[in-house]
Amino acid sequence: MLLRLLRLVIGLALFGIGCAVLVQAGIGLDPWTVLAEGLSVQTGIGIGWIVVITGAIVLLAWIPLRQRPGIGTVANILIVGTVMQGALAVIPPVENYLWGIVVFLSGIALIAAASGIYLGADLGPGPRDGLMTGLHARFGWPIWVCRFAVEGSVLVTGWLLGGTVGLGTVLFAVLIGPAVHLALDVSARWRALRVRRATIAV
């Protein structure tokens, strides 16, 4: 259990750093971070703190959906936004657009790797992922419909509030799924190898 908690914390911390990298790349953001940036622009509250606040609000939406949070759900809310806020204070914004693309892609890679680490801990989904699965379970809508409806609404709202939408938004939508899938596959293979070695040692 201790190892799983360690994986959870490390993965979520790296996820927060990856989110900060995307922001500082300056070429567009994923839907939820577009919303966080838009709310930050309107309120003056740091983007990372907005991520914490919106995560808590989304968790409240689990109640009518009859979803049950895990340790990982609460940790996701507390760690990702907090680390992201700290990382934004030390990671400088990128001024060159082409270099921004490179930085953005590195941020996606970091987020994917972080997802492979913390999801492998299997201690509960993040609040936003749980919202999608909760809608699916409650109403029977396909997951892709739930995701499209929620993230589409979030993206438009964030853009209207002043969040950054651009090439990065498209890159994230196209690349994050395959990248996380690859990271989860690598994580599963690594765990299987550890179990096999432990069995041989015994």
Disulfide bonds with the S-S distance in Angstrom:
none
